[in-house]
Amino acid sequence: MTTSSPETGSTETACRNAELFARAQAVLPGGVSSPVRAFRAVGGTPLFVREAKGATFVDENGTRYLDFVQSWGPLILGHAHPEILSAVQDAASRGLTFGAPHTGEVELAERIARQYPGIDRVRFTSSGTEATMSALRLARGATGRDRILKFSGCYHGHSDGLLVAAGSGAITLGEPSSAGVPADVARLTSVLPLDDEAALDAYFTAHGDETAAVILEPIPANNGLLLQRPEWLRHLHELAARHGVVTIWDEVISGFRVGLGGAAAVYGITPDLVTFGKIVGGGMPCGAFAGAARLFDRLAPLGPVYQAGTLSGNPIAMAAGNRTLQILERDGVHDQLEALGDRLERGARAMIDAHPDWRVAFVRQGSLFWFAFGDRTVPRTDSAIAADAAALYRRFFAACLREQVYLAPSAYEVGFLSAAHGDADVDRAIAVFERALAETFSA
Ligand SMILES: Cc1ncc(COP(=O)(O)O)c(C=O)c1O
């Protein structure tokens, strides 16, 4: 077999991805370590990444792709940033894990508390899932209440109490959205639509005083990019405060991505608890939940709410996170990303405006972007996303991939810009998107 050149991207004879995928499926469920990577939603063979640098990666076929997934969000500075690599290598040379306190975790907690409003205390975890799960436990421990509220169209990781969908009927008990989640656990979670004040009013009137916490992505970015009206966010915040419900903002994606102060700074609202992941670990496994001392005084070892982790505050993850946040603070990276995002948005809007027959809309918040297929209106709720969005996206995705532009292998995942993307990358992407959209809507 010949290997194609990474620079030309020719894939004439290469089939290494297919070979590896066959091997993977014999030993990894579905061939992957996390489901969306399997390309089920778009068809075809997942790309096995050999190496990555900046805005691109090279797959095992030897083809180089312009990457708008960036490991699903942690890599705001791009792949293999030299300063992050050197921080990681330096930390690794002093030990991989201590299971004891160390300076790096104090520094990272201080940085997070300095940038995000309302934070006195930070507890580190090894994933975003652990962060949201633990934040809920803390809220339940602090309020003595069991019920929680979440929203359809938000994702908070895969703990049992959060893999829940709305049951039938208004304000009903939740139902498991995954096999293996006990119905008795799901019943403690209520699920409401986003963007609906009346649904909030009805819920809080009926259940506000028995609800421990409301959890939401203030910038929902896991079911498309469902930007919310500030008035809706404020209404929810006020209702929760009135009923003594702990507000948890899940900023695992938006934290340090939409700005140093996350969605809290964007909307001028300070949640009681916030969860982080992705960027705070600089590409290493890491999560965190944070908030006011009055809540964290209830957390072990200070209080009765138990939470722990062998690798929590891992020195390599802390080093990567510290260096990432340091660079974000030092280099004005968010201004650069806003300019890049604006360039992409102007290009996307111009091509969409020029083609009234294309059923697609473009939405962006900073360096997060999404093509909403099937309609020319940007949806605010998951139920407003067109039924044929996935089918249209499948064609769009394949056309982009053929031109070595890598988007998330699902219609419902957002795109990520990084500081390693330049104007030329964005201009190339715009040209590729235009050809791919023309192909999508000519079929
Ligand atoms: C908003 C949000 N919360 C929680 C999680 C779970 O984080 P992890 O995959 O690190 O467990 C994710 C993952 O994508 C997320 O986007």
The ligand as a Gaussian input file, in Angstrom:
#p B3LYP/6-31G(d) Opt

LIG

0 1
 C      -21.755000      21.015000      28.564000
 C      -21.109000      19.707000      28.896000
 N      -21.215000      19.212000      30.132000
 C      -20.631000      18.055000      30.483000
 C      -19.918000      17.322000      29.576000
 C      -19.268000      16.040000      29.982000
 O      -17.894000      16.215000      29.999000
 P      -16.915000      14.944000      29.820000
 O      -17.103000      14.450000      28.427000
 O      -15.550000      15.503000      30.100000
 O      -17.331000      13.955000      30.850000
 C      -19.797000      17.784000      28.261000
 C      -19.056000      17.002000      27.256000
 O      -19.008000      17.309000      26.099000
 C      -20.395000      19.008000      27.916000
 O      -20.304000      19.497000      26.670000

